[in-house]
Amino acid sequence: MKEWLEKVKSLKKDQILILLLSGVLLLIIAMPEKETKENTGTNITAAESETVSNTVPDERERLELQLQNLLAQVEGVGRAQVMITLKSDGKKIVEKDGENAQEKEDDRQEGVSSSSQSVRSSESTVYQRDGQGNETPYVTERQSPEVDGVLVIAQGGGNTAVVQEITEAVMALFGVEAHKIKVMKME
């Protein structure tokens, strides 16, 4: 014990500090985590639809804000307000495992032969688990929401050249027909 104390006393301040910090780090790593168990007995499809409904307004607002910021940088547009309506919420395509089975039957009775063929196919959704053991469908592709109409209120909305530029920009960005885009002059 005395030898150990003598070795500690002979250490430099930097070495003692490193030893103390590594000891604290080991204590933090060894501490048990509190697990919060929530009721996960909800239906997966309900959780999916809740997630989609929470993200769609965010997606719409993000598109509106991006368009508004872009239009504000265009000469003659000035300040602008944008409203976008969506035709669809977009799609999430989930990974599926599929099985196909083919059966062929031959029936021969008293000189008459018949054959029948049946095809069975089944699909099952692939799920992924998170850290708490919750399962969610594995999404392989996300398609953006489809824009149905756009309203732009801009300070330069009284100028026909500016209105034409805004209309063409919206058509190019969202693939919306011209009759579904309205540009108005801001007060």
N, C-alpha and C positions, 0 to 999 in steps of 0.2 A: 504494500500500500504506500509506504514511504517512497519507494522508487517511482511509483506512478505520479505522486504529488511532485516529486523533484523534476520529473520529465515535463509536467504541465507548467511548472514555474519557469522552466528554461525555454518555453515556447515564446515566440514573438507575438505581439499584439495582433498582427494580421492572421497568424495561424490560429490563434484562439478564437478570433471572430469567425473564421471559416468553419471551425469545428462547431461553434454554437449555432451558426446558421444551418449547417447540414443536419444538426440534431433537431432543430425546429422543423426543417423540411421533412425529416423522417417521421416526426410526430404528426404532421399534417397529413402525410400520405397514409399513415396507419389509422387515422380517425375513421370510424364507420360513417357512411352516408345515411341520412334519413331518407327512407323511401316513402314517397307519398303514393298511397294506393287510392286511385279514383275508381268510381264505378264505370267500368268499361263494357257493361252489358248492353250498350246501345247498338242498334242496327247499323251495319257498315254503310248501307246505302243512304241512311239518314245523315250520317256523318259526312259522306261525300257531298250530298246535296247542300248541306250547311256550308261546307268549305267553298263550293262553287258559288253559292249565293253571296258569300262574304267577299269573294275575289272579283266577281263581275263588276260591281260598282267601282271598285278600285281600278280595274282595268279601264272602264269607261272614263273615269276621272283622270287617269293617267294619259289617255289619248287626248282628252279635251285640253289638258294642261300643255301637252307637247305641241298641239296644233296652235293653241293660243300664243305660246312663246315663239313659235316659228313665224306666225303671221305678224307679230309685233316687230319683227326684224325686217319685214319687207317694206320697201319704200312706198309711202302713200297710204299704207294701212293704218298706221297709228295704233292706238290701244284697241284691243279686241276681246270680246267675250265669245265663248264657243259652247255649244250644246250638241252632243252626239247621242243619237238613239241607236240601239243595237237590235238587229233582227234576231240574232241568236246569242247565246252565252258562250259560244265556242264549244269545242268538243275535247274530251279526254279519251284517248284510245288506250285501253288496258290490254296487257299481255294475256293471251289465252292459250291453254294447252288443249289440243284437240285429239280425238281418237276417231278413226273411221274403220268400220268393220263391214265386210261384204260376205253375205251368205248365199250359197246357191244350192237349190234343192232340185233333184230330179225325181219325178214320180212316174212309174211305169205300171200301168194296170191294163190287163187284157188287151194288149195291142195298142193302147193309147198311151202316149208319153207326153208328159208336161214338165216344164221346168219353171221354177220361179227364182227370182233373185231379189234379195233385200239388202239395203244399204242402211247401216246405222252410223250416226255420227254424234259425238258428244263433245262439248266444250266445257272447260272449267277455268275460272279466272285464277291467275297467278297472284298471290298475296305476298306482301313484304311485312316483316315485323320490325317494330321500333324497339327502343330500349326498355319500354314498359311492357312489352309483349302484345301491344295492340297490332292488329292486322289491318292493312290498307291495300287496296288493289294496286298493282305495279303498273304505273302509267308509262307507256312507251312513247307517246306522242301527244302534244297539246296543240290544238288548232285555235287560232285567235278568234275572238268574237267577230261576227259579221256586222258591219256598219249598215244601218238602214237609211239614216238621214242625218244631215248636218245643218245646224243653224249658226251663222257667224254674224255677230253684231260688231261692226268696226267703225272707227272714226272716219275712215276713208271710204265707207260704204256708199257714199253718194256719187263717187266717180266711177263711171262705167268701165274704164280700163282696169281699175283696182278690183272691181267686182269680178271681172273676167279672170284676172290673175288668181284671185282667191278661189273661184269656182274650179279652175283648171288644177290648182294645187290640191284641192280636196279630192277631185276626181282621180288624180294620180296617186295620192296617198292611200285612199280607202276603196277605190274601185266603185264609187257611187256614181249613179247617173246624174246628169246635170239637173234634171227636174226634182231631184231629192236634196238639192243644196239650195239654201236660201241665205243670201247676204243682204244685211240691212245696215242703214246708217245709224251710228250711235248719236245720242243727244249731246 
